[in-house]
Amino acid sequence: MVGLCGSVMKSSHGLMAVSGKPNGGMSSEEAIRVLKSISSDPEEAFSFFKSVAQLPNVVHSTETCNYMLELLMVHRRVGDMAVVFDLMQKQIIYRNLNTYLIIFKALHVKGGIRQAPFALERMRKEGFVLNGNSYNGLIHLLLQSGCCKQALEVYRRVISEGIKPSLKTYSALVVASGKRRDIETVMGLLEEVESLGLRLNVYTFTICIRVLGRAGKIDEAYGHLKRMDDEGCGPDVITYTVLINALCHAGKLDKAKEVFLKMKSSSHKPDRVTYITLLDKFSDPGDLDTQNFGARWKQMVMFQMLLLSQYLLMLYAKQGSLMKHLVPLIT
């Protein structure tokens, strides 16, 4: 029953819990405390857990759900564990690493989170049906644990089940594959994004440019800038700077200059990182061809002076003291 001074639940043990909050509120800590007090009776504990889930002003947390999963695991009630997991999905309760490790242990799956691809088969047989959010979350947990190969296996399972991974998941997989220099997988992921009808956002485009640039795929990285224009997804400061950095490192200084000028004509102006990237590379004559060295060096120095003056103007303007610094120069 619910009174003015709090919520009271009744069980075979009598008055089992008083929340101390009006309108039936109960904290996660209070729910766990009650569950611990009746842990010797899994039937009653599970009944209490489900009744709490039905209260309008109570939301189970990851901690209460994981405690319930662990309690049910001890008593080998795998079917009830599937019910708890499904409740977590329906109420959008975060399923953390411990959630899956408890379930894996109950299913006698050893080896930790990296065994997820194998464990998913056992989970399905025992009534655990993952939705899109759970799959996305599991992929992120695998990537955070350094299990890129296993994350890709789970991703392929998601695709085979006709579920669309989120764009955030694609971005995370692209980054992880890029760090491993697995460009084939990166390009494959991009193709699959298109086939599923998902539109890349500026963040995902930028990640792709960074990954391709680091792998030396400069033409492909540069091509993504044009693709962004074609798809109406304007680059931002970070996108431009990442591409400029990749072009500079590849020795394509003319292209870097072209992108810089395009950036200046856009609504996204170069920032400190952009200028420092260009100044650093344009001060190094080592990338110049010996042919026409004099003319090219002169062009480089002039462009470097232009960069430096614009960089200083940007810094002074940001400090709100532009005229203070300019007056001594023109008097």
C-alpha positions as a LaTeX table, in Angstrom:
\begin{tabular}{lrrr}
\hline
Residue & $x$ (\AA) & $y$ (\AA) & $z$ (\AA) \\
\hline
Met1 & 0.00 & 0.00 & 0.00 \\
Val2 & 1.03 & 3.60 & $-0.46$ \\
Gly3 & 0.62 & 6.19 & 2.23 \\
Leu4 & 1.60 & 9.79 & 2.81 \\
Cys5 & 4.78 & 8.79 & 4.57 \\
Gly6 & 5.96 & 6.26 & 2.01 \\
Ser7 & 5.35 & 3.00 & 0.19 \\
Val8 & 4.89 & $-0.28$ & 2.02 \\
Met9 & 5.08 & $-3.70$ & 0.40 \\
Lys10 & 3.75 & $-6.81$ & 1.95 \\
Ser11 & 5.08 & $-10.33$ & 1.58 \\
Ser12 & 4.98 & $-13.62$ & 3.43 \\
His13 & 7.47 & $-12.03$ & 5.83 \\
Gly14 & 5.01 & $-9.30$ & 6.72 \\
Leu15 & 5.71 & $-5.62$ & 6.05 \\
Met16 & 8.80 & $-6.02$ & 3.96 \\
Ala17 & 9.93 & $-2.54$ & 2.97 \\
Val18 & 9.11 & 1.03 & 3.72 \\
Ser19 & 10.58 & 3.45 & 1.24 \\
Gly20 & 10.34 & 6.57 & 3.38 \\
Lys21 & 9.28 & 8.56 & 0.32 \\
Pro22 & 5.80 & 9.84 & $-0.63$ \\
Asn23 & 3.86 & 8.51 & $-3.60$ \\
Gly24 & 5.56 & 5.14 & $-3.67$ \\
Gly25 & 9.14 & 6.24 & $-4.33$ \\
Met26 & 11.97 & 3.79 & $-3.64$ \\
Ser27 & 15.67 & 4.17 & $-4.22$ \\
Ser28 & 17.95 & 1.63 & $-5.84$ \\
Glu29 & 19.80 & 1.17 & $-2.53$ \\
Glu30 & 16.55 & 0.43 & $-0.70$ \\
Ala31 & 15.49 & $-2.11$ & $-3.30$ \\
Ile32 & 18.84 & $-3.90$ & $-3.04$ \\
Arg33 & 18.64 & $-3.87$ & 0.75 \\
Val34 & 15.25 & $-5.60$ & 0.63 \\
Leu35 & 16.46 & $-8.11$ & $-1.97$ \\
Lys36 & 19.41 & $-8.99$ & 0.26 \\
Ser37 & 17.10 & $-9.50$ & 3.24 \\
Ile38 & 15.11 & $-12.13$ & 1.34 \\
Ser39 & 17.89 & $-13.56$ & $-0.84$ \\
Ser40 & 17.46 & $-17.01$ & 0.71 \\
Asp41 & 14.08 & $-17.24$ & $-1.01$ \\
Pro42 & 14.63 & $-16.59$ & $-4.77$ \\
Glu43 & 10.91 & $-16.94$ & $-5.51$ \\
Glu44 & 9.98 & $-14.17$ & $-3.09$ \\
Ala45 & 12.93 & $-12.01$ & $-4.15$ \\
Phe46 & 11.94 & $-12.30$ & $-7.81$ \\
Ser47 & 8.32 & $-11.50$ & $-6.96$ \\
Phe48 & 9.44 & $-8.40$ & $-5.08$ \\
Phe49 & 11.69 & $-7.34$ & $-7.95$ \\
Lys50 & 8.82 & $-7.58$ & $-10.44$ \\
Ser51 & 6.40 & $-5.74$ & $-8.15$ \\
Val52 & 8.87 & $-2.88$ & $-7.74$ \\
Ala53 & 9.17 & $-2.66$ & $-11.54$ \\
Gln54 & 5.44 & $-1.96$ & $-11.74$ \\
Leu55 & 5.48 & 0.98 & $-9.33$ \\
Pro56 & 4.94 & 4.31 & $-11.14$ \\
Asn57 & 7.62 & 6.24 & $-9.24$ \\
Val58 & 10.28 & 3.55 & $-9.08$ \\
Val59 & 12.79 & 2.76 & $-11.80$ \\
His60 & 15.12 & $-0.16$ & $-11.39$ \\
Ser61 & 18.80 & 0.67 & $-11.88$ \\
Thr62 & 21.65 & $-1.32$ & $-13.41$ \\
Glu63 & 22.73 & $-2.17$ & $-9.86$ \\
Thr64 & 19.37 & $-3.62$ & $-8.76$ \\
Cys65 & 19.00 & $-5.59$ & $-11.98$ \\
Asn66 & 22.54 & $-6.97$ & $-11.79$ \\
Tyr67 & 21.96 & $-7.97$ & $-8.16$ \\
Met68 & 18.78 & $-9.79$ & $-9.18$ \\
Leu69 & 20.60 & $-11.50$ & $-12.06$ \\
Glu70 & 23.35 & $-12.65$ & $-9.71$ \\
Leu71 & 20.86 & $-13.95$ & $-7.17$ \\
Leu72 & 18.97 & $-15.88$ & $-9.82$ \\
Met73 & 22.26 & $-17.23$ & $-11.22$ \\
Val74 & 23.18 & $-18.66$ & $-7.83$ \\
His75 & 19.86 & $-20.48$ & $-7.74$ \\
Arg76 & 20.19 & $-21.56$ & $-11.42$ \\
Arg77 & 17.03 & $-19.77$ & $-12.54$ \\
Val78 & 18.20 & $-18.90$ & $-16.05$ \\
Gly79 & 14.68 & $-18.46$ & $-17.40$ \\
Asp80 & 13.96 & $-15.78$ & $-14.80$ \\
Met81 & 17.28 & $-14.12$ & $-15.65$ \\
Ala82 & 16.02 & $-13.75$ & $-19.22$ \\
Val83 & 12.94 & $-11.97$ & $-17.82$ \\
Val84 & 15.15 & $-9.54$ & $-15.90$ \\
Phe85 & 17.25 & $-8.86$ & $-18.98$ \\
Asp86 & 14.13 & $-8.24$ & $-21.05$ \\
Leu87 & 12.87 & $-5.79$ & $-18.42$ \\
Met88 & 16.20 & $-3.94$ & $-18.66$ \\
Gln89 & 15.68 & $-3.62$ & $-22.39$ \\
Lys90 & 12.07 & $-2.47$ & $-22.14$ \\
Gln91 & 12.80 & 0.09 & $-19.41$ \\
Ile92 & 16.03 & 1.15 & $-21.18$ \\
Ile93 & 18.22 & 0.30 & $-18.18$ \\
Tyr94 & 21.92 & 0.32 & $-19.05$ \\
Arg95 & 23.35 & $-3.16$ & $-19.54$ \\
Asn96 & 26.97 & $-2.84$ & $-18.45$ \\
Leu97 & 29.90 & $-5.21$ & $-18.69$ \\
Asn98 & 28.95 & $-6.92$ & $-15.42$ \\
Thr99 & 25.42 & $-7.59$ & $-16.73$ \\
Tyr100 & 26.79 & $-9.73$ & $-19.55$ \\
Leu101 & 29.48 & $-11.40$ & $-17.45$ \\
Ile102 & 26.84 & $-12.56$ & $-14.93$ \\
Ile103 & 24.74 & $-14.02$ & $-17.76$ \\
Phe104 & 27.79 & $-15.66$ & $-19.37$ \\
Lys105 & 28.70 & $-17.25$ & $-16.05$ \\
Ala106 & 25.17 & $-18.61$ & $-15.63$ \\
Leu107 & 25.44 & $-20.13$ & $-19.11$ \\
His108 & 28.87 & $-21.64$ & $-18.31$ \\
Val109 & 30.65 & $-19.47$ & $-20.86$ \\
Lys110 & 34.27 & $-18.88$ & $-19.85$ \\
Gly111 & 36.71 & $-16.32$ & $-21.21$ \\
Gly112 & 34.99 & $-13.05$ & $-20.36$ \\
Ile113 & 33.42 & $-10.54$ & $-22.73$ \\
Arg114 & 35.54 & $-11.64$ & $-25.69$ \\
Gln115 & 33.40 & $-14.79$ & $-25.78$ \\
Ala116 & 30.32 & $-12.70$ & $-26.65$ \\
Pro117 & 29.85 & $-14.09$ & $-30.20$ \\
Phe118 & 29.75 & $-17.63$ & $-28.80$ \\
Ala119 & 27.67 & $-16.65$ & $-25.76$ \\
Leu120 & 24.98 & $-15.01$ & $-27.90$ \\
Glu121 & 24.02 & $-18.41$ & $-29.33$ \\
Arg122 & 23.54 & $-19.84$ & $-25.84$ \\
Met123 & 21.67 & $-16.73$ & $-24.73$ \\
Arg124 & 19.18 & $-17.08$ & $-27.56$ \\
Lys125 & 18.58 & $-20.76$ & $-26.75$ \\
Glu126 & 17.82 & $-19.79$ & $-23.14$ \\
Gly127 & 15.34 & $-17.06$ & $-24.09$ \\
Phe128 & 17.59 & $-13.96$ & $-24.12$ \\
Val129 & 16.55 & $-11.99$ & $-27.20$ \\
Leu130 & 18.66 & $-8.88$ & $-27.73$ \\
Asn131 & 17.18 & $-5.78$ & $-29.33$ \\
Gly132 & 19.06 & $-3.18$ & $-31.38$ \\
Asn133 & 20.05 & $-1.10$ & $-28.36$ \\
Ser134 & 21.50 & $-4.12$ & $-26.58$ \\
Tyr135 & 23.50 & $-5.12$ & $-29.64$ \\
Asn136 & 24.84 & $-1.58$ & $-30.03$ \\
Gly137 & 25.78 & $-1.50$ & $-26.34$ \\
Leu138 & 27.48 & $-4.89$ & $-26.50$ \\
Ile139 & 29.54 & $-3.85$ & $-29.53$ \\
His140 & 30.70 & $-0.73$ & $-27.67$ \\
Leu141 & 31.61 & $-2.81$ & $-24.59$ \\
Leu142 & 33.69 & $-5.12$ & $-26.78$ \\
Leu143 & 35.47 & $-2.20$ & $-28.43$ \\
Gln144 & 36.17 & $-0.62$ & $-25.04$ \\
Ser145 & 37.69 & $-3.93$ & $-23.95$ \\
Gly146 & 39.93 & $-4.02$ & $-27.01$ \\
Cys147 & 38.00 & $-6.84$ & $-28.68$ \\
Cys148 & 37.63 & $-5.38$ & $-32.17$ \\
Lys149 & 37.47 & $-8.76$ & $-33.92$ \\
Gln150 & 34.67 & $-9.96$ & $-31.65$ \\
Ala151 & 32.84 & $-6.64$ & $-32.02$ \\
Leu152 & 32.83 & $-7.11$ & $-35.80$ \\
Glu153 & 31.51 & $-10.65$ & $-35.38$ \\
Val154 & 28.61 & $-9.34$ & $-33.27$ \\
Tyr155 & 28.05 & $-6.60$ & $-35.85$ \\
Arg156 & 27.74 & $-9.19$ & $-38.63$ \\
Arg157 & 25.24 & $-11.09$ & $-36.52$ \\
Val158 & 23.20 & $-7.90$ & $-36.10$ \\
Ile159 & 23.14 & $-7.39$ & $-39.88$ \\
Ser160 & 22.14 & $-11.02$ & $-40.46$ \\
Glu161 & 19.17 & $-10.55$ & $-38.12$ \\
Gly162 & 17.96 & $-7.57$ & $-40.13$ \\
Ile163 & 18.73 & $-5.02$ & $-37.39$ \\
Lys164 & 20.27 & $-1.66$ & $-38.29$ \\
Pro165 & 23.21 & $-0.72$ & $-36.07$ \\
Ser166 & 23.30 & 2.92 & $-35.00$ \\
Leu167 & 25.50 & 5.44 & $-36.79$ \\
Lys168 & 27.42 & 5.81 & $-33.53$ \\
Thr169 & 28.20 & 2.09 & $-33.65$ \\
Tyr170 & 29.43 & 2.36 & $-37.23$ \\
Ser171 & 31.65 & 5.28 & $-36.26$ \\
Ala172 & 33.13 & 3.33 & $-33.35$ \\
Leu173 & 33.81 & 0.31 & $-35.58$ \\
Val174 & 35.43 & 2.52 & $-38.23$ \\
Val175 & 37.72 & 4.10 & $-35.61$ \\
Ala176 & 38.71 & 0.73 & $-34.13$ \\
Ser177 & 39.36 & $-0.79$ & $-37.58$ \\
Gly178 & 41.31 & 2.29 & $-38.62$ \\
Lys179 & 43.60 & 1.99 & $-35.59$ \\
Arg180 & 44.36 & $-1.54$ & $-36.74$ \\
Arg181 & 45.11 & $-0.22$ & $-40.27$ \\
Asp182 & 42.32 & $-2.47$ & $-41.54$ \\
Ile183 & 41.30 & $-0.23$ & $-44.44$ \\
Glu184 & 39.40 & $-3.03$ & $-46.20$ \\
Thr185 & 37.04 & $-3.29$ & $-43.22$ \\
Val186 & 36.71 & 0.49 & $-43.02$ \\
Met187 & 35.70 & 0.76 & $-46.66$ \\
Gly188 & 33.36 & $-2.20$ & $-46.27$ \\
Leu189 & 31.64 & $-0.56$ & $-43.31$ \\
Leu190 & 31.15 & 2.65 & $-45.30$ \\
Glu191 & 29.56 & 0.72 & $-48.16$ \\
Glu192 & 27.22 & $-1.05$ & $-45.75$ \\
Val193 & 26.21 & 2.28 & $-44.19$ \\
Glu194 & 25.08 & 3.40 & $-47.63$ \\
Ser195 & 23.30 & 0.12 & $-48.43$ \\
Leu196 & 21.31 & 0.41 & $-45.19$ \\
Gly197 & 20.18 & 3.92 & $-46.10$ \\
Leu198 & 22.00 & 5.59 & $-43.21$ \\
Arg199 & 23.36 & 9.07 & $-43.89$ \\
Leu200 & 26.81 & 9.87 & $-42.61$ \\
Asn201 & 27.03 & 12.93 & $-40.39$ \\
Val202 & 29.95 & 15.33 & $-40.14$ \\
Tyr203 & 31.40 & 13.40 & $-37.19$ \\
Thr204 & 31.46 & 10.10 & $-39.11$ \\
Phe205 & 32.86 & 11.73 & $-42.24$ \\
Thr206 & 35.64 & 13.29 & $-40.17$ \\
Ile207 & 36.50 & 9.94 & $-38.61$ \\
Cys208 & 36.69 & 8.36 & $-42.07$ \\
Ile209 & 39.00 & 11.12 & $-43.34$ \\
Arg210 & 41.25 & 10.73 & $-40.30$ \\
Val211 & 41.43 & 6.95 & $-40.64$ \\
Leu212 & 42.08 & 7.03 & $-44.40$ \\
Gly213 & 44.68 & 9.78 & $-43.99$ \\
Arg214 & 46.60 & 7.86 & $-41.35$ \\
Ala215 & 46.58 & 4.80 & $-43.61$ \\
Gly216 & 48.02 & 6.79 & $-46.49$ \\
Lys217 & 44.79 & 6.65 & $-48.54$ \\
Ile218 & 45.02 & 10.36 & $-49.31$ \\
Asp219 & 42.98 & 10.40 & $-52.51$ \\
Glu220 & 40.13 & 8.57 & $-50.78$ \\
Ala221 & 40.34 & 10.95 & $-47.81$ \\
Tyr222 & 40.29 & 13.97 & $-50.10$ \\
Gly223 & 37.39 & 12.47 & $-52.04$ \\
His224 & 35.27 & 12.46 & $-48.87$ \\
Leu225 & 35.40 & 16.26 & $-48.79$ \\
Lys226 & 33.72 & 16.43 & $-52.19$ \\
Arg227 & 31.27 & 13.75 & $-51.11$ \\
Met228 & 30.31 & 15.86 & $-48.11$ \\
Asp229 & 29.55 & 18.78 & $-50.41$ \\
Asp230 & 27.52 & 16.54 & $-52.72$ \\
Glu231 & 25.46 & 15.18 & $-49.82$ \\
Gly232 & 24.88 & 18.60 & $-48.24$ \\
Cys233 & 26.89 & 17.73 & $-45.13$ \\
Gly234 & 29.19 & 20.71 & $-44.66$ \\
Pro235 & 32.62 & 20.07 & $-43.14$ \\
Asp236 & 33.41 & 21.74 & $-39.84$ \\
Val237 & 36.68 & 23.13 & $-38.48$ \\
Ile238 & 37.83 & 19.71 & $-37.29$ \\
Thr239 & 37.08 & 18.08 & $-40.66$ \\
Tyr240 & 39.09 & 20.67 & $-42.57$ \\
Thr241 & 41.99 & 20.53 & $-40.11$ \\
Val242 & 42.13 & 16.72 & $-40.14$ \\
Leu243 & 42.24 & 16.68 & $-43.95$ \\
Ile244 & 44.84 & 19.47 & $-44.09$ \\
Asn245 & 47.00 & 17.53 & $-41.63$ \\
Ala246 & 46.72 & 14.36 & $-43.72$ \\
Leu247 & 47.60 & 16.22 & $-46.92$ \\
Cys248 & 50.58 & 17.91 & $-45.29$ \\
His249 & 51.95 & 14.64 & $-43.97$ \\
Ala250 & 51.58 & 13.13 & $-47.44$ \\
Gly251 & 53.53 & 16.03 & $-48.93$ \\
Lys252 & 50.54 & 17.29 & $-50.92$ \\
Leu253 & 51.06 & 20.89 & $-49.91$ \\
Asp254 & 49.23 & 22.39 & $-52.88$ \\
Lys255 & 46.14 & 20.38 & $-52.00$ \\
Ala256 & 46.49 & 21.39 & $-48.34$ \\
Lys257 & 46.66 & 25.03 & $-49.37$ \\
Glu258 & 43.59 & 24.54 & $-51.58$ \\
Val259 & 41.62 & 23.05 & $-48.68$ \\
Phe260 & 42.80 & 25.86 & $-46.39$ \\
Leu261 & 41.55 & 28.52 & $-48.82$ \\
Lys262 & 38.25 & 26.66 & $-49.19$ \\
Met263 & 38.00 & 26.62 & $-45.40$ \\
Lys264 & 38.63 & 30.36 & $-45.17$ \\
Ser265 & 35.84 & 31.05 & $-47.67$ \\
Ser266 & 33.39 & 28.93 & $-45.66$ \\
Ser267 & 31.60 & 29.75 & $-42.42$ \\
His268 & 34.20 & 27.70 & $-40.50$ \\
Lys269 & 37.37 & 29.72 & $-40.04$ \\
Pro270 & 40.78 & 28.17 & $-39.31$ \\
Asp271 & 41.65 & 27.78 & $-35.65$ \\
Arg272 & 44.93 & 27.55 & $-33.75$ \\
Val273 & 45.46 & 23.87 & $-34.63$ \\
Thr274 & 44.87 & 24.56 & $-38.34$ \\
Tyr275 & 47.45 & 27.36 & $-38.44$ \\
Ile276 & 50.07 & 25.47 & $-36.45$ \\
Thr277 & 49.66 & 22.41 & $-38.70$ \\
Leu278 & 50.25 & 24.49 & $-41.81$ \\
Leu279 & 53.02 & 26.64 & $-40.38$ \\
Asp280 & 54.90 & 23.56 & $-39.24$ \\
Lys281 & 54.78 & 21.87 & $-42.64$ \\
Phe282 & 55.26 & 24.94 & $-44.81$ \\
Ser283 & 58.43 & 25.83 & $-42.91$ \\
Asp284 & 60.05 & 22.56 & $-43.98$ \\
Pro285 & 61.62 & 22.65 & $-47.46$ \\
Gly286 & 62.37 & 18.95 & $-47.37$ \\
Asp287 & 59.20 & 18.05 & $-49.26$ \\
Leu288 & 59.92 & 20.36 & $-52.20$ \\
Asp289 & 61.07 & 18.95 & $-55.51$ \\
Thr290 & 64.57 & 20.00 & $-56.54$ \\
Gln291 & 63.17 & 21.16 & $-59.86$ \\
Asn292 & 62.05 & 24.80 & $-59.71$ \\
Phe293 & 63.17 & 24.86 & $-56.10$ \\
Gly294 & 63.68 & 28.64 & $-56.00$ \\
Ala295 & 60.22 & 29.56 & $-57.28$ \\
Arg296 & 58.53 & 26.96 & $-55.11$ \\
Trp297 & 60.47 & 28.04 & $-52.03$ \\
Lys298 & 59.47 & 31.67 & $-52.62$ \\
Gln299 & 55.80 & 30.66 & $-52.90$ \\
Met300 & 56.10 & 28.63 & $-49.74$ \\
Val301 & 57.67 & 31.46 & $-47.76$ \\
Met302 & 55.03 & 33.93 & $-48.93$ \\
Phe303 & 52.25 & 31.57 & $-47.97$ \\
Gln304 & 53.91 & 30.94 & $-44.62$ \\
Met305 & 54.07 & 34.70 & $-43.95$ \\
Leu306 & 50.40 & 34.99 & $-44.87$ \\
Leu307 & 49.55 & 32.17 & $-42.47$ \\
Leu308 & 51.60 & 33.69 & $-39.68$ \\
Ser309 & 50.03 & 37.14 & $-40.04$ \\
Gln310 & 46.52 & 35.70 & $-40.11$ \\
Tyr311 & 47.28 & 33.49 & $-37.13$ \\
Leu312 & 48.52 & 36.47 & $-35.10$ \\
Leu313 & 45.48 & 38.52 & $-36.09$ \\
Met314 & 43.23 & 35.68 & $-34.95$ \\
Leu315 & 44.99 & 35.47 & $-31.57$ \\
Tyr316 & 44.89 & 39.23 & $-31.03$ \\
Ala317 & 41.23 & 39.44 & $-32.01$ \\
Lys318 & 40.33 & 36.66 & $-29.59$ \\
Gln319 & 42.07 & 38.53 & $-26.81$ \\
Gly320 & 39.94 & 41.58 & $-27.57$ \\
Ser321 & 42.99 & 43.77 & $-28.06$ \\
Leu322 & 43.47 & 43.88 & $-31.82$ \\
Met323 & 44.04 & 47.62 & $-32.08$ \\
Lys324 & 46.39 & 47.62 & $-29.12$ \\
His325 & 48.76 & 45.35 & $-31.04$ \\
Leu326 & 48.24 & 46.87 & $-34.48$ \\
Val327 & 48.86 & 50.54 & $-33.60$ \\
Pro328 & 52.60 & 50.10 & $-32.89$ \\
Leu329 & 52.97 & 48.31 & $-36.21$ \\
Ile330 & 51.47 & 51.07 & $-38.35$ \\
Thr331 & 52.87 & 54.15 & $-36.53$ \\
\hline
\end{tabular}
